[in-house]
Amino acid sequence: MGKPATAMVNRLPITKARINLGQLAKRAHLNNEYFILEKDGIPVIGIMDADEMEDYLEFRNPKVKAQIRQSNLDIRAGRTRPADSLLGELATGRAAAKTLRRRSK
């Protein structure tokens, strides 16, 4: 099932959006809805589907377009790894850096 052809733009207070953030994200992704969040009646941020955001960034910035294209090529070529692996490596690197700092004191 594809996304609806027409897009809905909804405005709501940022405090209400915070309570319903998961639902707003789902609606943006599945129903092609947009949300403008307001603080004290002033629009401050918008929520939209991630794929559409990438398209928007590609249109605005050729460097981002190239980064996204390379990322997609890496995914197709299998040059990816699970996030847990990367996070574990980063944690190990931080621990090693702390040890080196302690030794140099």
VENGI-V377749 format. One record per backbone hydrogen bond with DSSP energy under -0.5 kcal/mol. CO is the residue of the C=O (numbers start at 1). NH is the residue of the N-H. E is the energy in kcal/mol with one decimal. If there is no record, write none. Layout:
co-><CO,CO>
nh-><NH,NH>
e-><E,E>
This chain:
co-><8,8,10,12,13,14,15,16,18,20,21,22,23,24,25,26,27,27,28,32,34,35,35,36,37,37,38,38,39,41,42,45,47,49,50,51,52,53,54,55,56,57,61,62,63,64,65,66,67,68,69,70,71,72,73,74,75,78,82,82,83,84,85,86,87,88,89,90,91,92,93,94,95,96,97,98,99,100,101,102>
nh-><10,34,36,38,17,18,19,20,21,24,25,26,27,28,29,30,31,33,32,8,10,37,47,12,44,45,14,40,42,43,39,37,35,53,54,55,56,57,58,59,60,61,65,66,67,68,69,70,71,72,73,74,75,76,77,79,78,80,85,86,87,88,89,90,91,92,93,94,95,96,97,98,99,100,101,102,103,104,105,105>
e-><-0.6,-3.4,-3.2,-2.3,-2.1,-2.1,-1.2,-1.4,-0.9,-2.4,-2.6,-2.1,-2.4,-2.5,-2.3,-3.1,-2.0,-1.1,-0.6,-0.6,-2.7,-0.6,-2.4,-2.1,-2.9,-1.3,-2.9,-0.5,-1.7,-0.5,-2.5,-2.9,-1.9,-2.0,-2.4,-2.1,-2.4,-2.6,-2.7,-2.1,-1.8,-2.6,-2.0,-2.1,-2.1,-2.8,-2.4,-2.5,-2.4,-2.5,-2.1,-2.5,-2.2,-2.3,-2.1,-2.7,-1.2,-1.3,-0.6,-1.5,-3.0,-2.3,-2.2,-2.6,-2.4,-2.4,-2.4,-2.2,-2.2,-2.4,-2.2,-2.2,-2.0,-2.3,-2.2,-2.3,-2.1,-1.7,-0.5,-0.8>
